């Protein structure tokens, strides 16, 4: 009979190559999603030149990714690592390493250039200052190891940050979420409120904590990420310590780009600053915090700003 095959039912499936709806898969990076749009658009219009003009890319670039594109494995559109296949290997022999360690421990205050001269005088063989430096770093042979470690950490944190002025704004929900904070005092008790606002849809979220540590900022970020169904592409913060360490690790894990406001420039974050004012004037003062006992907080994540614990809605613009 029609519809049967040897007495068994059949199930037919159809795989749509390059379906643009699959671009929302969270494992894909923003760049890979962009390239998936190229392939899907070209599949619909069947015209490579039109596709390149529409997205403003060269034909060479398009054909490069088209050769790599596998509709059954969207990860093929991810950029590959540019790390060299053949990297420099450890070129310090065991004998040289032991000799350098012995010299460094004996002359802990000497630099690599002086140790290079001493090495040649004692052993009659030349050694490069680069090898000496590598051995010192490998075995942490510093006079003040903790100070050196903190100095390295400080230099790493002082690397150039991406400023919000470099980001070209796009009008869609979740493209840019602005983060900030608000400090409140009542009867000698200090509390910190993290706030976040989508600059396009004006959806805002606020939550109170006992302190503005990076752990609490990370907790707030994860809640915001959940409430927006993971649709956060970029975030903007100031240069405070609460948006460092654990917060930085969290945004790297969530694959979110982090942009910073310029120092002492609140004009870079006008939307969230205005929401903070609305929150303070129209809520904090209006609801008479005297009726709420802030001392009732029992842990780091208890919200007591209003009778309804979470503020979730559109920010007032007046």
Phi, psi and omega in degrees: 000156180294137180093359179234155178224107183055037176080005181243149179283150181244143176242124180250135178238153181230123180262119179270110181293132176071022181303126186293338179295337180284352181293346180276001179298124187294342183285344180276142176282169180298322180295319180294321177297323179295317180291329177294326176295322177302310184295321181291320179295318180294324179295325181283317184268344178057039181213109183293317181299317179296321179297316181295321178292321182296319183263357177069041179237163179277157178295325180299315179296317181297314182292330177298313181283334177292323177294326182276340188292128174235110185297342179268350178222091184294344178295347179294344179270359177282146178290138179276159179296137179266012179294135180299144179291323180250106180259164180292137181259165178293115187251015178264122179290163181297322179295315178297320181297315179296320180294317181294320178298316180297316180293318182295320179293327180285322181238072188293337182270351183281146176275179185293329180290317178293320178295328178296319179292317179298320180301316181294322180291321184281319188250355177067020179230142178282150174216142182280151177295334178295319178295320179297316180297320179297319179293320179298316181291321182296318184258007178054048184270071180244153180293320178235084185301318182294318179296318179296320179296318179293323179295318177297318179297319180296318179295322180294321180286337181273010177294155185300131182263154175281120181270152184294338179291344180276345185273129176272116186292143175232139187274083173202151183294136178088355182293317180219122176249122181267129179250147175200187181214163182219129180259131181237143178236139177204120179053043178078005179254134182251132177226153182240132181248119172276138178231150177214146183213134174280117188291344180267305183274348181065021173287131186234154180215138180221147180208140184263142178225166178286331181215168179254048179286163180292335176293317178292323177296324177293318177299318180295319179299316181295324178293317178296320179298321179291317183293333178263015179058033177075008183268067175237120182261317181223149174231153179236132177222172171275194186260022182289157182292340179291340179258037178229186177048255184297325178295317179295320178295323181293317182289331175292321179292325180275358178060051180245135178282139185245122178242144184248146171286156176289146181302137177057036180227078180294344178295344178287343181229060186291328185293312182286328176298321179291324177295322177299319179294317178300317180298319184284315185280316187269350181239304184300311181284319186294324184270007173053082183300348178297338179278354182241127182272108181291341180287355180282355180294130184249345178211184187286345189238020179279132179260129180224020182298317184223169174305324171269120193297328184251129174270117186214109182172196182272137181287143179283138180257012180218000000 
